[in-house]
Amino acid sequence: MPKSRTRKKAHYTAPQEKAVAKIGNPSWFIPVMVGLLVFGLAWIVVTYLTGFNYPIPSIGAWNLAVGFAFPLVSLGMATRWR
């Protein structure tokens, strides 16, 4: 019976060390996120209390949309929070 071919095994090489990625956010991330949320809430409250005339008198009821934009940006940041 013919002899089977022997397989040549590669020598063991240790795996290379991988660079450890920094997990987490920069220190400014959470204060900015909370600040945008509070600022947007304050904008909306001022808009309602002044009858849609302030903080920017010329845009009227669009002040409400501007006020909601800040919490929406904060919500977007919250999805990236680690």
N, C-alpha and C positions, 0 to 999 in steps of 0.2 A: 504494500500500500504506500502511495507517495506521502512524503512528509509535508504537512501544511506550512505555509509561510508564516513566519513570526512577525508580529506587528511591532514596529518601532515606536516606543512610547516617548513622548516629549518629556524632557526633564521638568520637574516642578519649578515654577516661578511664583513667588509670592505676589499677591495682588498689590498694586500700587496704592498708596494712601490717597484718598480723595480729599479735596479741599472741603472743609466744612462750611456750608453756607450759613450766614448769620440769619437766624430765625427771629422774627419780630419786626417791629416798626421803629422808626426813629423817635426820639424823645418828644418831638414837636407834634407828632401825629394826633394823639388823643386830645391835647388841648385845642388844637385847631378844629378837630371834629366837633367837640362839645361847644366850642365858641361859635361855630357856624350855626349849630342848632339853636343856641340861646339867642344869637343875633337875629336869626330868622323869626323866632317866636316874638321877640321884642318888636320887630318890624311889623308883624301882623297885628299885634296888640295896639301899636301906635296908629296903624291904618284904621282899625275899627273905632278907636276912641276919638279920632279926629274926623270921622265921617268921610273917609277915603280922600282926604285933602293932603295929608302929610304921610310920610317923609318927603316925597317928591310931589309937589302940588300939580305939576303940569300933566302927569300921567293918570291921575284919578284912580279908578278901580284897578288899574294894572299894578298898583302898589301891592295888592294882594298876591299877584303872580310873582312879583319880585320877592316878596316875603316868603313864599313857599319854595322858591328856588334855593335859598340857603339851606333849609332842612333837607331838601332833596340831595344836594351836594354832600351834606353830612351823612345821609343814608348811604350814598355811594361809597364814601370813605369807610363807613362801618363794615361794608362787605369786604373790604381789603384789610381789616384789622386782624392782627395775629397776636 
